[in-house]
Structures are given as structure tokens and as C-alpha cells.
Amino acid sequence: MLDFSEEERTIQSAIRSYCAQMIEPKVLGMEAGTESIYPVMRDMAKAFGLADMARSLVGSGAAEGGAADRKAEPGGRKSRMPDSALMSILVSELARVCPGFALAFGASLGLFGGAVLARGTPEQKQRWALPAFTLEKIGAWGLTEPGAGSDAFGSMKTRAHKVEGGYRLSGSKTFITNAPFADCFVIYARTEDVVRSFIVERSDEGLTTGPAMKKMGMHASPTGEVFLDDVFVPSERVIGGDNASDARQAARSSLQQERSSMIPMLFGMVDRCLEESVRFAKSREQWGKSIAEFQLVQEKLAKIYTARMIMHSLWMRQIEAERTGVHLPAREASASKLYAARAATECALEAVQIFGGSGYMTGSVVEMMARDAKLFQIGGGTDEIQILRIARELLEEG
């Protein structure tokens, strides 16, 4: 697959137009925290008919129970979210306008909603996944802890103790996207013998969240802590049911999907950096001519374009694999994220350099991109963890 179809490009153009008209004017307010991102998300969901897509998705998935893998279609392809290419286009276009907005959107739908949809019981899908996909509820996905980042399971201190009718959870999670405002949470906790995942609601007694953290970037995406003080969670909120298997593999699967989903976001960011840089280079004059005529500026533009081209190829490969039912190895998701995160950070900084002083000012698109890109080298598994995973799998095969 070399590119999107004509129909998909038409939809992409329509989404880009909507984002420019309805979301971009609100970016400065969302970045400053003076305008909530969630009403903007809900307006967007209505405009794009995401609720109808969600009802179709959850309605078909609920009939399949809590199986980890959904039914195979003719030819061996597994059913998945309808129009997954279109959803990735949406995320990419959101990232072109505001990466923080795209991140919060993806965390609620992809991480929280996706986790419940993939392994939840039919009742859990209807009660929690559907409201997340329709944006009626905002979800958060809680794995990382203060002392358990890369070693998420080995150092996990959040505990779930079996009691009559359910479990009592105690512990904390940190750096959780949407945590300060989420309505519901997927929380991973260690029992006596396994790790389980639980659906916890904000109204549950003993659950509290901290204020939105102040961060280097992703200012539009609220990040915070989750505190669990002997929170009672009934058995029907164990994802997949009380007899579900260890949740560690489910969490790893979610992380792999998160890494893959970062590619369209990072592509969108680099695409915007290239667009802004070309425009500025043509219009900015020094010594009586546009800086686009300077070879050192041309080198920077060529570097950004090359990264954009490679990311586009990685993105198309992912979509084609989904459409044909080809399973890509975990190391490929790690390699794609590793390359794209590093390249996006470098490209955003090159864009700032092209803009000079105006690119360094708060409110500049390229300044936002430079701040926001760095997160992808840390979140979803650091660059160093991706390198170790890639090398480990290669050596194990050998």
C-alpha cells in the first residue's frame, strides 16, 4: 500500500478543514488550560458521527464475549474497529493541529476503550467501552507507578486483595493521561498470584486524583496521579471476568498498539512542521532574498521531508498489515516508534531553527511541536526500552 485511496484522501481533506476551522482557534486556550478539551472532543465526535461508528463496533464486539482476539473473517482476517485507516487519519490530522488534544483523545478511546473492548465481557463493553467511544465518558489507562515505569510489572506496588463480592485496591498510578478529569479508569493491580485489570469509576469511595501536572509539553493533554485508598471494586468490574487470565499480556498488547498508533500522530506533527517551514522559508527575507534560497535552510527542509516520507511508509505498512490480517512482530512496533519519535523531535527542532526567534516564542506552531514531540521518546516505553526490546527479540531468534 503506497497511499490512501481517493475516497480516504477526500475524507482527510474534510477532517483537515474541520480541524482548521473548529479546533485550531481553540488551541491557545487548550494549551493554557483556560478552555477544556473535552467539550471540543464531543463536538468533534458529533460532527464526524463517531457515536454511530461506536455503537456498531461495540454492538458487534459485545456478542463475542471477553475473548482476547475477535472473530476471524473469511481469509483469516480478524475483525477490528471499522475504518481503522480513517481513525488513524483523524488522529494524524488532530496531531497536526494540537498533539496534546490528539493524545488525550487517543488515551480515552484507544487505551481505555480499547482495553475494555478487547478483553471485556459483553456487559463491560456496553457499560464502559461504548460511553468511551461515544465520548459520553472520558477514560484513563493506569499502569505506570511512581517507582514502576519501564519495569511496570516487576516493581508494581498497587495491590488488589480478594474480599467478598470483589476486590479492594490500594496503591497509586502516575503520569496518567486524562487522570484529573476522567470518569473511569482501567487500573492494573497485583493480586496474590497474578496481575489483573479493573474498571474503577471516579465515584468509587477511596479513589482520588491529583491536579493536572505541569509539563514541558503536551499542555493541552491533562496528566495526573491516581490514588487508590482501599477502593472496593466488585467482581463484575474485573476486565474479562473474575476468571480472566493474567492481565500482563493484555497490557503488553495495549502498549504495542499504543506504539503503533503513535506513527500517524508523529507523521502529522512532522507534516505540519514541513508545511510551516516551507511557507516561512519562502516568505522570510534576509539580505534581499528569501531564506529558502540558502542551502543550509534547504538542507533542513530536505531532512524534514525525508523523515516525513519514511514515516508515511511505516504508516501505510501498518494499515496494509491490518487490512490483510498480517501480524507484525512486536519489535517492528518498537522500531517504528523509536525511529519516528527521534525523527519528529529532530524535525521539530529544525523547524524552530528555520523560524529563528519567532519559532522560539510561545504560541508558535513549531514551538508547540518541539515541546510535544519529546514525550514520544519517553511515553509508551522510552527509546532505551525500545532498543532493548528490538535487540532481545533479534538475539532470541538467532
N, C-alpha and C positions, 0 to 999 in steps of 0.2 A: 504494500500500500504506500503510494508516494504522496498522496494528498487527500483532502476531503473531497467528497462529491460536490457537484454544483449545488445541489439542494442544501447540503450541510454548510457550504460557504455562504449561501443566501441567508440561512439562519444565523450564522456567525455575524454577518453584517448587521442583521436586525438587532442582535444582542448588543453589538458594539454601539449602535446608535442609541439604544435604550440606556446603556451604562453612561454614555457621554452626556445624555440629557437629564437623566433621573438620579444617577448616583454620584457622578464626578462633582457636581456643585456642592455636595454634602461632605466631601472627603475631608476638607479642613476642619469642619465641625466634628466629624467622627474621630479624626486624629487627635483633636484637642480634648475630646471627651465631653463636649458640650451638646452633642447630638448622639442619641442611642443608635447603634447599628441595627438593632432587631426590628423596629418598625420598617426600616428601609428594606430589610430582607423579606419581610412579609408582603410588602407592596410588590416587590420583585416577583415573589412566588405567585401572587395573583396574576400579575401581568403575563407570566410565562406558562401559566396553567400547571404549575408543579403539583398542586393538590390532586388533580385528576391522574397524573402520572403515578403519584404515590399510592393512591387508592388501588390502582391497577396492579402496581408492584406488590404491595403488601397483601392484597386480596389473593393473588396467585401464590405468594410465598407462604401465607398462613396455612394453606391446605397441605403443605409439605412437612409440617411439624418442625421439630428442632434440629433437623439434620444439618450437619456442617456443610454439605455440598447440596446444591439444588439439583433438580431433576435434569437428566441429560436429554437434549433434544435430538432429533434424527441427525445422524452423522457424528454423534458423540459430544456435541457442544452443550455445555451446561447453561441453563437459563440464568440470567442475571438481570440487573437493572435495565429496563428498556432504554434505548437511546443512550447507552453509556458514552458513546462518542460525543453526543450533544451535551451531556452533562459535563464532560471534560472541556468542551468548548466554552460552556458557561463559566466554569471555574477559571479558565485561562483569561477570558475577557474581563472577569471581575478583578483578577490579579493585575491586569494592565492598568486598571483604574485605581485600585486600592488593595494591595496584598493582604493587609490586616483584615479587611472585610471578607476576602476570599477564604482566609484561614479560619475565621470564626464560623463561616457558613459550612466549610468542609468538615470541621470538627463536629458540628452538631449533626449534620446529615450523614457524613461518611464514617466517622468514628463511633459516635453514639448510636445513631440509627442503623448503620451498617452492622455493628456488633450484635444488636438485638435481632435484626433481620436474618443474619447469617446463622445464628445458633439459638435463637429464642423459640419458645413454644408458640403455637398459634395464638394463644391468648396474649402472650407478651408482645408479639408483633402487632396485634391490633391495638393494644392498650398503650404501648410506648413507642414502637417504631413508627407507626402511622402518624401520630402527632408530631414526631420529629421531622418526618419527611414533608409534612404539610406546613411546617414552621409554626404550628399552633403551640408547640413546646420547643424550648431550646435545650439541647443536650450537651453533656460534657463527658469526657472519657478519662477516667482516673487510674493511671498506672504508676507514674513517677512519684517517688517519695523524696523527702529531704536528704536521706542517706542512701537512696537506691535509684540512681539514674540509669547508667549503662548496665549495671548489674541489678536490673529491676526485680528479678525473682530471687536471686541468691541473698539479697540484702533486704527483702521485703519484710517490713515490721507490722504492717496492718494485719490484724488477726480477725478471724470470724469464728466465734465459738457457738457450737450447736446447742440450742435450747429448744424447749417445747414450742412447736409451731414455726420454727425458723432459726435464725442466727442473730447473734449480737456482734456488731462490728466496732472495732476500736483501732484508731490509727490516724494517719494524715496523708494527704497527697499534695504535691506542689507543682507549680508551673503548668496548671491545668487550664487549657483554653476554654473560655466561657464560664469558668467556675463562679465568678462573682454574681452572675445573673442567671445561671442555668436552672431549669425547672426539674431536671432529672439527670442522674449520673450513672454511668457504668463504673463500678468500683471493683478492683481486683484485691482479694484478700486471701491470706493463707489460713487454711483450716489445719486440723491435726495432721492430715496426710496429703492433701492436695491444695492447689490454688483454685479458687472459684471466682466467678464474676457475678456481681449482684447489681440489681437495679435499685438505686436509692433515690428517694424523692426529697426535694427541698423541705417539704413539710414534716419529714420524719424527725421525731424528737431526738436530739443529740447531734444532729448534723448542722454544722455552721460553716460559713465560708468567709475568708478574709477579703479585704478590699482589693480592687484591681491593682496589680503591681505596676510600678514604674519601670519601663524597659527602654533599652537602647532603640528598639524599633518595634514594628507591628503595633503602633499605638492605637490603631482602630480595633484591635483584637483584644478583648479583656482577658487577662491571665491572672490566676489567683490560686489560693490554697483551699483545700477541703479538709475539715476536721470532723472526725467521727468519734463521738464520746458515747460508747455503749449503745449504738444505734440498733434498734430491733428491725430486722428485715425478714418478713415472712417467707416461707419456703417457696411460694409461688413466684418470688422475685429472684430466685437463683436462675441465671440465664441458662436455658436448656432444661430446667427442672432439677430437682434435688439429686437425681441420679446422673446428672451430666458428667462427662469425663473431665479430667484436669483441664483448666482453662488456659494453661500456659501456651499450648499450641494455638488456641484461638487468638490470644494476644499477639503472638508472633505473626500470625496471618494478618491481623489488623495492621501491625507495623509494616509488613511488606506492602500491603495495599496503600498505606499512607505514603510510603516512599515512592511507589509508582505514581500516585496521584499528585505528587509534587512536581512532576515533569511538566504537565500543562501549565501549572502556576508559574514555574520558573521560566518557561517559554514565553508566557505572556509578559512577564517583567522585562525580559531581555528584548522582546519585540518592541515594547514601549520605549525602552532606552534607546534602541536603534532609531525608531521613528523621531523621537525628540532630538537626538543628536544630529541626525541628518538635517532636520529642519533648522536647528540652531546654527550648524556649521555653514549652511547656505546663506543665512541672514546676517550673521555676525561678521563685521568687517574690522580688519586691522591693517594698517599700512596701505590703505586704499584698495584692499581686495578682501573677498570673503575668506574666512579661515578654512573653508572647505578646500581651498587650493593648496594648503600647506600639507606636505607629505606626512608629517607626524600626526596630523589630525586624520588624514586618510588611513593611516595605519590603525588608528584606534577604531575607526568605523569598520574597517575590514575585519578586525578582531571580533567586534560585537556581532557582525553579520555571520562570521564563521561559527561562533557559538550558537547563534540562533538556528542556523542550518542543521547543526548536529542535534540540537535539542528537538527540532521538528522531526528528524528521522527517528529518534528514540520514541517520541510520542506516537508517530504513525505505526511503529513496530508494536507498541503496546496495544493499540487499538486493533490492529490486524490479528494479534495473538488472541485477544478477547473474542473477536468475531469468528475465528476459526477453531476455537477451543484448544489452542496450543498453550501448554503450561510453560511459562518462562521460569527458569531457576531463580532461587532467592538471591543468588549472587548478582544476577543481572539487574534486579531492582536496586541492590546496593550500589552497583557500579554506575547505574544511570543517575541515582541520587548524588553520588559522590562527584561525578563529573559536572552535572547540572548546577549543583549548589555552589561549587567552586567557581564555575564559569560565570554564573549570574552575579556573584559578588564582585568578581573582577570586572565584568562588563559594566555594572552599575557605577563602580568607581571610575572607570574610564569615561563614562558619560558625564560624571561630575567634573572630571578634568577638562573635558571639552567645553563645558559650560563655564568653567572658571568660577569666579566669585559668585555669580548668580546661581550656579548649581549647588553651592555650599549653603545657601540660605534656606531656612525652614520655609516650607510651602512650595519649594521646587519639586517637581515630579521626580527628577533623578535623585534628589537628596532623599526623598522617601524610599525610593527603590534601593539605594545604597544601604540605608539603615535596615530595611526589612529583609534584604537578601541574606544577611549574615545569619539570621535564625536558622536557615535551612542547612547550614553546616553544623548545627548543634541539635535542633529538634528532630525527632523521629530517628534518632541514632546519630551520633557525631561522625564526622569524617573518619576519625580514627577507628571507630567501631565498624564502619563500612569496609575499610581496608582489611581489618582483621577477618571479617566475615568472608570477604571475597577470597582472601588467601587461604583461609581454613578450608573452604569448600574445594578449592583447586587442589590443595595438597591431599585432602581426603580422597578425591577421585583418583589421584595419581597412585 
